[in-house]
Amino acid sequence: MKKKSNLLLVLCCYLIFIILGAHSSVNLVLGSKYIINGGVSYFKVSISDKNIKNIMVKFQQHKISLMVIPKNQFIGFIGVNYDIQQGKYPIDISWERNNKKFTKKYYIIVQEGDYPSSKLKVDGKRVILNNLDRKRAADEKNMLKEQIFGNPHEIVHWNEKFNKPLTSVITSPFGVKRIFNGKKSSHHSGVDFRAPVGTKVKPINRGVVRLTKNLFYGGNVIIVDHGSNIFSSYSHLSEFKVREGDLVEKNQVLGLSGNTGRVTAPHLHLGIKLNGVTVNPITFIDLFNKVIFR
């Protein structure tokens, strides 16, 4: 009986060792355990076993693109939806080791950002939509989600720090709660740069042009895919200088600023999609450069 008990104890210890060993061989460390809605954070994944493969990280059903760095480590960036509620949310990581799959959860706390509000006067047709315009806006939204943002390039195009597209003043920051014509409220999904009509607009980094099209809200819009599931968009342009499929460099002119779409005055609107989530462009640029190029 004593021998059976000892054998059972050994087996239990062995199983505990296997389980703990499998989980301790993959470790995720958050840059910060707190993040605001519309914000960006990052994490590092380190592995200590050469047999580990197929690492995947998900947050809010979005797969996070992982960038390889030296010493068996990966970096990923998490974007949080503006409309998410405050609370504690899981980050799910999975991997395979010796033909077995393992999973683990980490948690990040979402806090409400202190975003201001503003009242704007625009063309009433861009606020209270007729059936035709409502269908057009909805179709465009679905097209962007499925054909562009839902189909990112796996090739990494960016090759240096991200820049702002203009050096001018930001006239409207990300996240501002907006009331159009006193009736319809929304939030600002990017940042606006002061830009007279005809100002040259350059990409924030190297990438491939995925869209040059006139959209209902954004007017003439260019979308650039930088790889790593990072997209930048440039709205309200007066003229395109590139075509879809072009590989563009940071010093290349994409187009000229304008006042097309839903606008109050000429300007450039910059948007960022990170792993399928719209985030604060300035926060993303600053954090990405700090983490990747420090």
C-alpha positions in Angstrom: 0.0 0.0 0.0 2.9 2.3 0.9 4.5 1.6 -2.5 1.3 2.5 -4.3 1.1 5.7 -2.4 4.6 6.6 -3.2 4.1 5.8 -6.9 1.0 8.0 -6.9 2.9 10.8 -5.3 5.6 10.5 -7.9 3.1 10.6 -10.8 1.4 13.6 -9.3 4.7 15.5 -9.0 5.6 14.5 -12.5 2.3 15.8 -13.9 2.7 19.1 -12.0 6.2 19.4 -13.3 5.0 18.9 -16.9 2.1 21.4 -16.5 4.2 24.1 -14.8 7.1 23.5 -17.1 4.9 23.9 -20.2 3.4 27.2 -18.9 6.6 28.6 -17.5 8.3 28.1 -20.9 6.0 30.9 -22.4 5.7 34.1 -20.5 3.8 37.3 -21.4 4.7 40.6 -19.8 2.5 43.7 -20.3 4.0 47.2 -20.8 1.2 48.4 -18.5 -1.7 46.7 -16.9 -3.9 49.7 -17.5 -5.1 51.2 -20.8 -7.8 53.7 -21.8 -10.5 53.2 -24.4 -9.1 54.1 -27.8 -5.6 53.6 -26.5 -2.6 51.4 -27.2 -0.5 49.2 -25.1 2.2 46.5 -25.8 3.5 43.2 -24.4 6.5 41.0 -24.8 6.3 37.2 -25.1 9.4 35.3 -24.1 10.0 31.5 -24.7 12.5 29.2 -23.1 11.9 26.1 -25.1 13.0 25.6 -28.7 10.1 23.1 -29.2 7.5 25.8 -28.8 5.7 26.9 -32.0 2.5 28.5 -33.4 2.3 31.1 -30.7 -1.0 33.1 -31.0 -2.2 36.1 -28.9 -5.8 37.3 -29.1 -7.6 40.3 -27.5 -11.4 40.8 -27.9 -11.4 38.2 -30.7 -8.7 40.1 -32.6 -5.5 38.2 -33.5 -2.5 40.3 -32.5 0.4 40.5 -34.9 3.7 39.5 -33.3 7.0 41.0 -34.2 10.1 38.9 -33.6 13.0 40.5 -31.6 16.2 38.9 -30.4 16.6 36.4 -27.6 13.5 34.3 -28.3 11.1 37.2 -27.8 8.1 38.7 -29.5 6.5 42.1 -29.2 2.8 42.8 -29.9 0.6 45.9 -29.7 -2.9 45.9 -28.3 -5.5 48.4 -29.5 -8.6 49.0 -27.4 -12.0 49.9 -29.0 -13.2 53.4 -28.1 -16.7 52.0 -27.2 -15.5 49.3 -24.8 -16.8 49.4 -21.2 -14.4 49.9 -18.3 -13.3 46.7 -16.7 -10.9 43.8 -16.6 -10.4 42.0 -20.0 -8.4 38.8 -20.8 -5.5 38.5 -23.2 -5.5 34.9 -24.5 -2.2 33.3 -25.5 -1.9 29.8 -27.0 1.0 27.7 -28.3 2.0 24.2 -29.3 4.8 22.1 -27.7 5.5 18.5 -28.7 2.2 18.2 -30.6 0.2 19.5 -27.6 -1.7 22.7 -27.4 -1.5 25.0 -24.3 -3.4 28.1 -23.4 -3.0 30.8 -20.8 -4.8 34.1 -19.8 -3.4 37.4 -18.8 -5.5 40.5 -17.9 -5.5 44.2 -18.8 -7.7 46.8 -17.1 -9.5 49.3 -19.4 -10.2 52.7 -18.0 -12.3 55.5 -19.4 -10.3 58.2 -21.2 -10.9 61.8 -20.4 -12.0 62.9 -23.8 -13.5 66.5 -24.4 -16.6 67.3 -26.5 -17.2 69.7 -29.3 -20.1 71.0 -31.4 -19.7 71.2 -35.2 -21.8 72.6 -38.0 -21.6 70.6 -41.3 -23.7 70.0 -44.4 -27.0 68.5 -43.1 -26.9 65.8 -45.8 -23.9 64.4 -44.0 -25.7 64.0 -40.7 -29.3 63.1 -41.4 -28.9 60.6 -44.3 -31.5 59.7 -46.9 -31.9 56.0 -47.8 -29.4 56.2 -50.7 -26.7 57.8 -48.7 -27.3 55.6 -45.7 -26.8 52.5 -47.9 -23.7 54.0 -49.5 -22.1 54.7 -46.1 -23.0 51.2 -44.8 -21.7 49.5 -48.0 -18.4 51.5 -47.7 -18.0 50.5 -44.1 -18.5 46.8 -44.9 -16.1 47.1 -47.9 -13.3 48.5 -45.7 -13.8 45.9 -43.0 -13.9 42.9 -45.3 -11.6 43.8 -48.2 -9.0 46.1 -46.6 -8.7 45.9 -42.8 -9.9 42.2 -42.7 -7.2 41.3 -45.3 -3.9 42.7 -44.1 -0.6 42.0 -45.8 1.6 39.5 -44.0 4.7 41.1 -45.4 6.2 43.8 -43.2 6.6 47.0 -45.2 7.6 49.5 -42.5 11.3 49.8 -42.1 11.9 52.7 -39.7 10.2 55.0 -37.2 6.7 56.2 -37.9 6.3 59.9 -38.5 3.3 62.3 -38.5 2.1 63.0 -42.0 2.4 66.8 -41.5 4.3 69.1 -39.1 1.4 71.5 -38.8 -0.8 72.0 -35.7 -3.3 69.4 -34.6 -6.7 71.1 -34.7 -8.8 68.2 -33.4 -7.4 65.3 -31.3 -8.5 61.7 -31.2 -11.6 60.8 -29.2 -13.4 64.1 -29.1 -17.1 63.6 -28.5 -18.8 65.4 -31.4 -22.3 66.8 -31.8 -23.1 67.6 -35.4 -25.7 70.3 -36.0 -26.9 69.8 -32.5 -28.4 66.4 -33.3 -26.1 63.5 -34.0 -23.2 62.6 -31.7 -20.2 60.5 -32.4 -16.5 60.5 -31.6 -13.5 61.6 -33.6 -11.8 58.5 -34.8 -8.4 60.1 -35.8 -6.5 63.4 -35.5 -7.0 66.4 -37.7 -4.0 68.4 -39.0 -4.3 72.0 -40.2 -3.7 71.9 -43.9 -4.8 74.4 -46.6 -6.1 72.9 -49.8 -3.2 71.6 -51.9 -0.8 70.7 -49.0 1.5 67.8 -49.8 0.7 64.7 -47.7 3.2 62.0 -47.1 2.8 58.5 -45.6 3.7 57.9 -41.9 5.9 55.0 -43.0 6.7 52.8 -45.9 3.8 50.7 -47.1 1.5 49.5 -50.0 -1.5 51.7 -51.1 -4.6 49.5 -50.6 -7.3 52.1 -51.4 -7.7 55.4 -53.3 -11.4 56.2 -53.4 -14.0 58.8 -52.7 -16.0 57.8 -49.6 -19.2 59.4 -48.2 -17.7 60.6 -44.9 -14.0 60.7 -45.6 -14.2 62.2 -49.1 -11.1 61.3 -51.1 -9.3 58.7 -49.0 -6.0 56.9 -49.2 -5.3 53.8 -47.1 -1.8 52.4 -46.7 -1.0 48.9 -45.4 2.3 49.0 -43.5 2.4 45.3 -42.6 2.1 43.9 -39.0 -1.6 44.6 -39.3 -1.0 48.4 -39.2 -3.0 50.6 -41.5 -3.0 54.4 -41.9 -5.7 56.4 -43.7 -5.6 60.0 -45.1 -9.0 61.6 -45.6 -10.6 64.7 -47.2 -7.9 64.9 -49.9 -8.3 67.1 -53.0 -6.1 65.0 -55.2 -4.5 61.5 -55.4 -0.8 61.2 -56.4 -0.6 57.4 -56.1 -2.5 54.4 -57.3 -3.7 51.2 -55.5 -0.9 48.7 -55.3 1.9 51.2 -55.3 4.7 50.6 -52.8 5.3 54.1 -51.2 8.2 55.4 -49.2 8.0 57.9 -46.3 9.3 60.8 -48.4 6.8 60.2 -51.2 3.8 62.4 -51.8 0.5 60.5 -51.5 -1.8 63.3 -52.4 -2.9 66.8 -51.6 -5.0 67.9 -48.7 -8.5 69.2 -49.3 -12.0 69.6 -48.0 -13.9 66.6 -49.5 -16.4 64.5 -47.5 -17.8 65.6 -44.1 -15.8 68.6 -43.2 -16.1 72.1 -41.6 -12.9 73.4 -43.3 -9.9 72.1 -45.2 -7.7 69.8 -43.2 -6.0 66.3 -43.2 -7.6 63.6 -41.1 -5.2 60.8 -40.1 -6.6 57.4 -38.9 -4.9 54.3 -37.6 -6.1 50.7 -37.6 -4.1 48.4 -35.4 -5.0 44.7 -35.5 -8.5 45.6 -36.6 -9.1 48.3 -34.0 -9.2 52.1 -34.5 -6.8 53.7 -32.1 -5.3 57.1 -31.3 -2.7 57.7 -34.1 -0.5 59.9 -31.9 -0.4 57.4 -29.0 0.4 54.6 -31.5 3.2 56.5 -33.2 4.8 57.6 -30.0 4.5 54.2 -28.3 5.6 52.1 -31.3 8.7 54.2 -31.9 9.6 54.1 -28.2 9.2 50.3 -27.9 10.7 49.2 -31.2 13.4 51.8 -31.8 14.7 52.6 -28.4 
